[in-house]
Amino acid sequence: MKTACACLLAGALPAVAGAAPGINIYGVISSGLRYTSNIDGRHKDQVEVVSSGIGGSRWGISGSEDLGGGDKAVFLLENGFDTDTGKTTYDALFGRQAYVGLAGAWGSLTFGRQYHAVNNIGWAFNPLDESWGNYWSDPLYTGGDIFFQDYRVNNSIVYKHKKGPVSVQLDLGLGEQPGSARRGATFGGGLMFEQDGLAFGVAYDERRAATEGGNTLKNYSVGASYAVGKATAYLGHMGRRESAGDARFGISFAGLGYRLTPAWHLSGAYYRYAQRGGVRTQFQAALLSLGSGNADVFAAVADYALSKRTSAFLEADATIARGGAVGRETEYWGGAPVTDVDKSTRIGVMLGLRHQF
């Protein structure tokens, strides 16, 4: 049955695209071969084919319809998948994004599963992001999936508007809990300024606990970049605070991107991660207390365009974790938290390809 449905969908896409000029089908396929030393904090190395080496692998359908008076209807459906196994990610056919709405000179108002402001604005100042978004071993995942956890919001309403150099986003995700509009709700917003090579952005999002006494998450980001000639400098900070145990996380970063030739783009960055308060493990059935810690991360990416749509990349990174950060790092990357090691160094190298259509 699944095979039959997939075949029907694949056959229908060209017909849909051909029948409606306002519909666009697009995608990114990225994968890489990665070596990681000491991935588990117990001096075990790993070689693997990783999905979405640079930029998440995806395919999507977007479209619009002119409604007159400068207004239009818009929609987007975006699927994520693992290139190494072919599996759909995020436990949904369109787990990356799915929304419909209206747009015009007044801005856009959309409804569905969408990115919150911290994701849209925070990633803009990642020194290693040359328009591809996050990647497999992105330093912004230091300490686990913290700063972008739940960055896709279900049942959300998002307003965006751009006027001159200023862009704004406001988002609200309904918790849909009987008897309470606050429980499980997500709300936030952000502001971006871009002009003459200078960019600056701030964003904040809060996710309320779905149950009484549950964990409420507060994320924020601030960043800036400045482009001069072929070079772009980046500076930023992201933070997170959890009501459970008053756990606090932060990562500050600085880096440089350089367009060496039309085909070559080079980037390098330094990240400083810190955690404090009642920090616990993230994915264990029985959460363990880890406490304070920090990590230094050095990373670089060389990207070479083989054509307008295909590129090869080489990435290298080194992470030095200390204290409770060792437990968060080994849990996220190695699958099990290590709590009896005070310092752990992990080094990785990745070589891969990315194709866009």
KETINU-548394 format. One record per residue (C-alpha): x, y, z. Coordinates in nm, 4 decimals, m for minus. Layout:
PT	X	Y	Z;
...
This chain:
PT	0.0000	0.0000	0.0000;
PT	0.2818	0.2419	0.0885;
PT	0.4554	0.1642	m0.2419;
PT	0.1373	0.2203	m0.4375;
PT	0.0767	0.5552	m0.2668;
PT	0.4347	0.6651	m0.3347;
PT	0.4022	0.5755	m0.7029;
PT	0.0746	0.7638	m0.7323;
PT	0.2262	1.0704	m0.5671;
PT	0.5367	1.0599	m0.7860;
PT	0.3237	1.0304	m1.0977;
PT	0.0957	1.3110	m0.9928;
PT	0.3649	1.5708	m0.9245;
PT	0.4590	1.6455	m1.2879;
PT	0.0915	1.6683	m1.3792;
PT	0.0217	1.9093	m1.0953;
PT	0.3224	2.1235	m1.1818;
PT	0.2275	2.1298	m1.5477;
PT	m0.1359	2.2183	m1.4789;
PT	m0.0613	2.5044	m1.2403;
PT	0.2175	2.7466	m1.3410;
PT	0.2208	2.8914	m0.9888;
PT	0.3467	2.5641	m0.8401;
PT	0.7161	2.4937	m0.7891;
PT	0.8827	2.1626	m0.7005;
PT	1.2275	2.1883	m0.5418;
PT	1.4696	1.9890	m0.3336;
PT	1.8133	1.9391	m0.1803;
PT	1.9981	1.6081	m0.1526;
PT	2.3085	1.6118	0.0648;
PT	2.5200	1.3368	0.2146;
PT	2.8739	1.2804	0.3338;
PT	3.1308	1.0374	0.4654;
PT	3.2330	1.1337	0.8194;
PT	3.5041	1.0199	1.0583;
PT	3.4665	1.1086	1.4271;
PT	3.7203	1.0346	1.6981;
PT	3.6205	0.9626	2.0589;
PT	3.2522	0.9971	1.9723;
PT	3.1373	0.8309	2.2945;
PT	3.3882	0.9806	2.5381;
PT	3.5399	0.6313	2.5798;
PT	3.7939	0.6684	2.2958;
PT	3.5848	0.4854	2.0358;
PT	3.6026	0.6242	1.6827;
PT	3.3295	0.6049	1.4196;
PT	3.3110	0.6112	1.0383;
PT	2.9662	0.6614	0.8892;
PT	2.7689	0.7795	0.5889;
PT	2.5705	1.0719	0.7243;
PT	2.2433	1.2026	0.5910;
PT	2.2197	1.5724	0.5149;
PT	2.5932	1.6342	0.5349;
PT	2.5672	2.0057	0.4546;
PT	2.2071	2.1239	0.4668;
PT	1.9063	1.9047	0.5380;
PT	1.7946	1.6765	0.2549;
PT	1.4415	1.7675	0.1499;
PT	1.1917	1.8061	m0.1297;
PT	0.8967	2.0377	m0.1356;
PT	0.6078	2.1900	m0.3237;
PT	0.5397	2.5620	m0.3014;
PT	0.2893	2.7749	m0.4828;
PT	0.0851	3.0909	m0.5012;
PT	m0.2313	3.2228	m0.6657;
PT	m0.3008	3.5848	m0.7569;
PT	m0.6133	3.7056	m0.5773;
PT	m0.6047	4.0562	m0.7215;
PT	m0.5349	4.3862	m0.5528;
PT	m0.1762	4.2841	m0.4840;
PT	m0.2787	3.9912	m0.2632;
PT	m0.2140	3.6232	m0.3203;
PT	m0.2723	3.2856	m0.1612;
PT	0.0462	3.0944	m0.0734;
PT	0.1270	2.7442	0.0439;
PT	0.4258	2.5210	0.1114;
PT	0.4667	2.1483	0.1805;
PT	0.8193	2.0301	0.2639;
PT	0.9373	1.6768	0.3331;
PT	1.2635	1.5846	0.5030;
PT	1.4403	1.2542	0.4450;
PT	1.7584	1.0679	0.5300;
PT	1.9747	1.0069	0.2252;
PT	2.1582	0.7185	0.3906;
PT	1.8417	0.5144	0.4596;
PT	1.5667	0.6801	0.2552;
PT	1.3528	0.7227	0.5656;
PT	1.1233	1.0196	0.6130;
PT	1.2361	1.2409	0.9009;
PT	1.0363	1.4145	1.1759;
PT	0.7762	1.1319	1.1791;
PT	0.5597	1.2990	0.9154;
PT	0.5341	1.3157	0.5363;
PT	0.5722	1.6943	0.5456;
PT	0.7565	1.7153	0.8759;
PT	0.9792	2.0082	0.7838;
PT	0.7053	2.2567	0.6934;
PT	0.3389	2.2585	0.5963;
PT	0.1413	2.5808	0.5776;
PT	m0.1128	2.7866	0.3830;
PT	m0.1921	3.1551	0.4029;
PT	m0.2222	3.4961	0.2441;
PT	0.0422	3.7497	0.1404;
PT	0.0461	4.1043	0.0121;
PT	0.2030	4.4462	0.0586;
PT	0.0927	4.4260	0.4225;
PT	0.3046	4.1146	0.4809;
PT	0.2071	3.7486	0.5083;
PT	m0.0098	3.5489	0.7481;
PT	0.0282	3.1710	0.7374;
PT	m0.1115	2.8744	0.9302;
PT	0.0376	2.5285	0.9875;
PT	0.3705	2.3740	1.0901;
PT	0.6315	2.6485	1.0635;
PT	0.9681	2.7746	1.1897;
PT	0.9735	3.0083	1.4855;
PT	1.1651	3.3375	1.4853;
PT	1.4750	3.2148	1.6710;
PT	1.5349	2.9581	1.3980;
PT	1.4789	3.1968	1.1077;
PT	1.6900	3.4772	1.2537;
PT	1.9425	3.2840	1.4620;
PT	2.0683	3.0705	1.1730;
PT	2.1263	3.3835	0.9641;
PT	2.4361	3.4626	1.1718;
PT	2.5919	3.1178	1.1867;
PT	2.9412	3.1758	1.0403;
PT	2.9418	2.8335	0.8717;
PT	2.6043	2.8791	0.6999;
PT	2.6536	2.9696	0.3353;
PT	2.2782	2.9582	0.2593;
PT	2.2558	2.5827	0.3292;
PT	2.1322	2.6019	0.6895;
PT	2.2456	2.3678	0.9629;
PT	2.4516	2.0581	0.8891;
PT	2.5183	1.7192	1.0468;
PT	2.7905	1.8229	1.2920;
PT	2.7024	2.1920	1.3180;
PT	2.8649	2.3505	1.6261;
PT	2.5302	2.5063	1.7164;
PT	2.4332	2.1536	1.8269;
PT	2.7055	2.1570	2.0943;
PT	2.5549	2.0255	2.4169;
PT	2.2735	1.8540	2.2295;
PT	1.9648	1.9776	2.0501;
PT	1.9195	2.2797	2.2753;
PT	1.8926	2.6101	2.0941;
PT	1.6720	2.4823	1.8113;
PT	1.4730	2.2133	1.9881;
PT	1.1089	2.2301	1.8757;
PT	1.1954	2.5079	1.6294;
PT	0.9213	2.3776	1.4015;
PT	0.5946	2.4695	1.5688;
PT	0.2707	2.2807	1.5092;
PT	m0.0667	2.4576	1.5017;
PT	0.1159	2.7848	1.4441;
PT	0.0161	3.1254	1.3124;
PT	0.3046	3.3299	1.1706;
PT	0.3042	3.6916	1.0559;
PT	0.5966	3.8288	0.8534;
PT	0.6547	4.1711	0.7052;
PT	0.9479	4.3432	0.5372;
PT	0.9673	4.7175	0.4816;
PT	1.2908	4.8609	0.3513;
PT	1.5828	4.7177	0.5483;
PT	1.3644	4.5949	0.8364;
PT	1.1977	4.2534	0.8611;
PT	0.9731	4.1367	1.1431;
PT	0.8259	3.7998	1.2414;
PT	0.5619	3.7236	1.5036;
PT	0.4630	3.3640	1.5770;
PT	0.2075	3.1873	1.7922;
PT	0.1672	2.8130	1.8314;
PT	m0.1549	2.6969	1.9924;
PT	m0.1199	2.4369	2.2661;
PT	m0.4741	2.3116	2.2017;
PT	m0.5109	2.2003	2.5647;
PT	m0.8702	2.1802	2.6965;
PT	m0.9395	2.4537	2.9485;
PT	m0.6103	2.6402	2.8999;
PT	m0.4807	2.8583	2.6180;
PT	m0.1368	2.8844	2.7791;
PT	m0.0427	2.5203	2.8329;
PT	0.1678	2.3857	2.5483;
PT	0.1563	2.7188	2.3650;
PT	0.4546	2.8719	2.1840;
PT	0.4935	3.2422	2.1183;
PT	0.7689	3.4767	2.0107;
PT	0.9041	3.7102	1.7501;
PT	1.2086	3.8657	1.5958;
PT	1.3488	4.1666	1.4143;
PT	1.6098	4.1806	1.1384;
PT	1.7865	4.4831	0.9877;
PT	1.9828	4.4504	0.6608;
PT	2.1445	4.7349	0.4668;
PT	2.4714	4.8054	0.2840;
PT	2.6364	4.4811	0.3905;
PT	2.5391	4.5193	0.7568;
PT	2.2867	4.2870	0.9207;
PT	2.1604	4.2713	1.2774;
PT	1.8932	4.0509	1.4290;
PT	1.7284	3.9629	1.7599;
PT	1.4664	3.6983	1.8344;
PT	1.2867	3.5367	2.1269;
PT	1.0583	3.2353	2.1555;
PT	0.8959	3.0674	2.4540;
PT	0.7349	2.7248	2.4735;
PT	0.4999	2.6774	2.7672;
PT	0.4798	2.3451	2.9490;
PT	0.1894	2.1271	2.8359;
PT	0.1230	2.0088	3.1922;
PT	0.1081	2.1786	3.5307;
PT	0.4601	2.2034	3.6721;
PT	0.6181	2.0931	3.3441;
PT	0.9251	2.2390	3.1766;
PT	0.8861	2.5814	3.0117;
PT	1.1565	2.6665	2.7560;
PT	1.2795	3.0159	2.6715;
PT	1.5147	3.0660	2.3744;
PT	1.6695	3.3834	2.2393;
PT	1.9273	3.4872	1.9809;
PT	2.1189	3.8008	1.8898;
PT	2.3626	3.8352	1.6033;
PT	2.5278	4.0593	1.3489;
PT	2.7215	4.0272	1.0260;
PT	2.9103	4.2638	0.7997;
PT	3.0102	4.1983	0.4395;
PT	3.3025	4.3761	0.2747;
PT	3.4008	4.2675	m0.0734;
PT	3.4395	3.8896	m0.0754;
PT	3.4465	3.8541	0.3041;
PT	3.1687	3.8409	0.5628;
PT	3.2296	3.8584	0.9386;
PT	2.9828	3.7089	1.1887;
PT	2.9211	3.7528	1.5592;
PT	2.6382	3.6070	1.7645;
PT	2.5020	3.4567	2.0830;
PT	2.2157	3.2176	2.1543;
PT	2.0690	3.1303	2.4919;
PT	1.8162	2.8988	2.6507;
PT	1.6595	2.8800	2.9942;
PT	1.4511	2.5933	3.1308;
PT	1.2172	2.6251	3.4258;
PT	1.3038	2.2710	3.5392;
PT	1.6053	2.3093	3.7668;
PT	1.6610	2.6620	3.6345;
PT	1.8966	2.5128	3.3759;
PT	2.0699	2.7684	3.1538;
PT	2.2592	2.7237	2.8290;
PT	2.4490	2.9662	2.6089;
PT	2.6680	2.9614	2.3007;
PT	2.8673	3.2569	2.1657;
PT	3.0383	3.2495	1.8288;
PT	3.2465	3.4479	1.5835;
PT	3.3662	3.3611	1.2375;
PT	3.4511	3.4613	0.8845;
PT	3.3287	3.3560	0.5415;
PT	3.5288	3.4269	0.2264;
PT	3.4410	3.3853	m0.1437;
PT	3.7837	3.2858	m0.2722;
PT	3.6674	3.2359	m0.6322;
PT	3.3244	3.2056	m0.7961;
PT	3.3462	2.8319	m0.7218;
PT	3.5248	2.8240	m0.3848;
PT	3.3754	2.9426	m0.0557;
PT	3.5700	2.9085	0.2707;
PT	3.4458	2.9633	0.6246;
PT	3.5806	2.9170	0.9745;
PT	3.4494	2.9874	1.3220;
PT	3.4977	2.9545	1.6965;
PT	3.2147	2.8681	1.9374;
PT	3.2091	2.8890	2.3175;
PT	2.9382	2.6828	2.4882;
PT	2.8429	2.6921	2.8578;
PT	2.5770	2.5311	3.0763;
PT	2.4884	2.5893	3.4409;
PT	2.2169	2.5297	3.6951;
PT	2.0213	2.2064	3.7190;
PT	2.1271	2.0691	3.3792;
PT	2.0172	1.7119	3.3126;
PT	2.0457	1.4613	3.0294;
PT	1.8114	1.5186	2.7375;
PT	1.7059	1.1840	2.5922;
PT	1.7285	0.9271	2.8725;
PT	1.4151	0.7654	3.0164;
PT	1.5488	0.8404	3.3646;
PT	1.7089	1.1857	3.3496;
PT	2.0527	1.2192	3.5089;
PT	2.1888	1.5329	3.6730;
PT	2.4974	1.6701	3.4937;
PT	2.5549	2.0168	3.6355;
PT	2.7705	2.2949	3.4967;
PT	3.0241	2.2653	3.2171;
PT	3.1577	2.4255	2.9009;
PT	3.3062	2.3482	2.5616;
PT	3.5244	2.5099	2.2962;
PT	3.4540	2.4296	1.9313;
PT	3.6651	2.5092	1.6251;
PT	3.5203	2.4366	1.2804;
PT	3.5851	2.5092	0.9133;
PT	3.4094	2.4341	0.5835;
PT	3.5411	2.4461	0.2269;
PT	3.2676	2.4345	m0.0370;
PT	3.3394	2.3939	m0.4098;
PT	3.0699	2.4465	m0.6739;
PT	3.0952	2.1782	m0.9411;
PT	2.8037	2.3428	m1.1226;
PT	2.5173	2.5809	m1.0470;
PT	2.3326	2.3065	m0.8598;
PT	2.5982	2.0621	m0.7373;
PT	2.8836	2.1192	m0.4947;
PT	3.1407	1.9206	m0.2994;
PT	3.2386	2.0083	0.0562;
PT	3.5042	1.9326	0.3143;
PT	3.4306	2.0022	0.6814;
PT	3.6480	1.9662	0.9918;
PT	3.5717	2.0331	1.3565;
PT	3.7208	1.9878	1.7037;
PT	3.5203	1.9976	2.0269;
PT	3.6777	2.0149	2.3732;
PT	3.4114	1.9552	2.6409;
PT	3.4541	1.9883	3.0165;
PT	3.2484	1.9063	3.3247;
PT	2.8781	1.8463	3.2723;
PT	2.9114	1.9352	2.9027;
PT	3.0855	1.5987	2.8519;
PT	2.7621	1.4245	2.9483;
PT	2.5498	1.6325	2.7097;
PT	2.7953	1.5867	2.4231;
PT	2.8376	1.2102	2.4619;
PT	2.4642	1.1574	2.5020;
PT	2.3839	1.3481	2.1819;
PT	2.6603	1.2072	1.9627;
PT	2.7450	0.8741	2.1252;
PT	2.4008	0.7730	2.2471;
PT	2.4881	0.7439	2.6178;
PT	2.5936	1.0142	2.8662;
PT	2.9406	0.9859	3.0212;
PT	2.9476	1.1294	3.3729;
PT	3.2846	1.0102	3.5067;
PT	3.5079	1.2015	3.2612;
PT	3.6064	1.5619	3.3348;
PT	3.7346	1.6463	2.9863;
PT	3.6721	1.4960	2.6434;
PT	3.8007	1.5930	2.2979;
PT	3.6146	1.4944	1.9813;
PT	3.7534	1.5553	1.6303;
PT	3.5603	1.5078	1.3074;
PT	3.6198	1.5300	0.9328;
PT	3.3475	1.5066	0.6677;
PT	3.3619	1.4902	0.2868;
PT	3.0442	1.5006	0.0825;
PT	2.8202	1.6226	m0.1990;
PT	2.5126	1.8430	m0.2189;
PT	2.2726	1.8713	m0.5148;
PT	1.9838	2.1137	m0.5529;
PT	1.6916	2.0897	m0.7925;
